[in-house]
Amino acid sequence: QVQLVESGGGLVQAGGSLRLSCAASGRTFSSYAMGWFRQAPGKEREFVARISWSANTGYADSVKGRFTISRDNAKNTVYLQMNSLKPEDTAVYYCATDSQGYRDYGFAPGYWGQGTQVTVSS
């Protein structure tokens, strides 16, 4: 049973920073890509960032240059450092594992966390 637990969300003013964490258990963490997604009220869930098992990264255009995804395989944890936050970044942020191991590009979510709320005030 794969479990993902996000933390680090909260309320921040525009221009501020937050770091989200996602702790994983139940599978060989280092073999799988990890991703962050977000869902704003009334909108579809959208891709934010991903990091492959070999640490290749990819970002949505809307966050490129502001957000950084990283992973610590020793801690089975993936992070999302969010800088220069904007009100439009307000959403519930979810982490997910890839459904296929050892993939360097692409991402198909296999398991999801419960989400953490990020609210950016103007």
C-alpha positions in Angstrom: 0.0 0.0 0.0 1.6 3.3 -1.2 1.0 6.2 1.1 1.8 9.9 0.3 1.5 12.6 3.0 1.9 16.2 2.0 2.7 19.0 4.4 3.9 22.6 4.3 0.9 24.4 2.9 -0.5 27.6 4.4 -1.3 31.2 3.9 1.3 33.5 2.5 1.4 37.0 1.0 2.1 37.5 -2.7 5.8 37.5 -3.3 6.4 35.1 -0.4 7.7 31.5 -0.4 6.6 28.2 0.9 8.2 24.7 0.7 5.9 21.7 0.4 7.0 18.2 1.4 5.6 14.8 0.4 6.7 11.8 2.4 6.2 8.4 0.7 6.0 4.9 2.0 5.1 1.5 0.7 7.2 1.2 -2.4 10.8 1.7 -3.6 10.7 5.5 -3.7 13.9 5.9 -5.6 12.7 3.9 -8.6 9.7 6.2 -9.4 9.2 9.7 -10.7 7.3 12.0 -8.4 5.1 14.9 -9.4 3.2 17.8 -8.0 -0.2 18.9 -9.2 -2.7 21.5 -8.1 -6.4 22.2 -8.2 -7.9 25.6 -7.8 -11.6 26.0 -6.9 -13.8 25.4 -10.0 -10.8 24.3 -12.1 -9.3 21.0 -13.3 -6.4 19.5 -11.5 -3.2 20.6 -13.4 0.4 19.5 -13.6 2.9 21.7 -11.7 6.3 19.8 -11.7 7.8 16.4 -11.8 11.2 14.8 -11.0 12.2 11.5 -12.5 14.0 8.6 -10.7 17.2 10.0 -12.2 16.4 13.6 -11.1 15.4 15.0 -14.5 12.9 17.7 -13.8 10.0 19.3 -15.7 7.7 22.3 -15.0 4.5 23.9 -16.1 5.2 27.1 -17.9 3.2 29.0 -15.3 5.7 28.1 -12.5 9.0 27.8 -14.4 11.7 29.9 -12.8 9.7 30.3 -9.6 9.2 26.7 -8.3 11.8 24.0 -7.8 11.1 20.3 -7.3 13.7 18.1 -5.6 13.9 14.7 -3.9 15.7 13.1 -1.1 15.7 9.4 -1.6 17.2 8.7 1.8 14.2 10.3 3.4 11.6 9.1 0.8 10.5 12.7 0.4 9.9 15.0 -2.5 9.9 18.8 -2.1 8.4 21.7 -4.0 10.1 25.0 -3.2 7.7 27.8 -4.2 9.1 31.4 -4.5 7.6 34.6 -5.8 4.1 33.3 -5.1 1.2 34.9 -6.8 -2.5 34.9 -5.9 -3.2 32.6 -8.9 -1.0 29.9 -7.3 -3.8 29.5 -4.7 -4.9 25.8 -4.9 -4.8 22.5 -3.2 -1.4 20.9 -4.0 -1.2 17.2 -4.4 1.8 14.9 -4.8 1.7 11.8 -6.9 3.9 8.8 -7.8 4.4 7.7 -11.4 2.6 4.5 -12.3 5.7 3.2 -14.0 9.2 2.9 -12.6 12.4 4.1 -14.1 10.8 6.5 -16.5 12.9 9.6 -17.4 10.3 11.5 -19.3 6.5 11.7 -19.1 4.4 11.0 -16.0 1.2 9.1 -15.4 0.0 9.4 -11.8 -0.4 6.1 -10.0 -1.0 7.1 -6.4 -2.1 10.5 -4.9 -1.7 12.2 -1.6 -4.5 13.9 0.3 -3.4 17.4 -0.7 -2.3 20.5 1.2 -3.9 24.0 0.8 -1.8 26.9 -0.4 -3.4 30.3 -0.2 -1.6 33.4 -1.6 -3.1 36.7 -0.6 -2.7 39.9 -2.7 
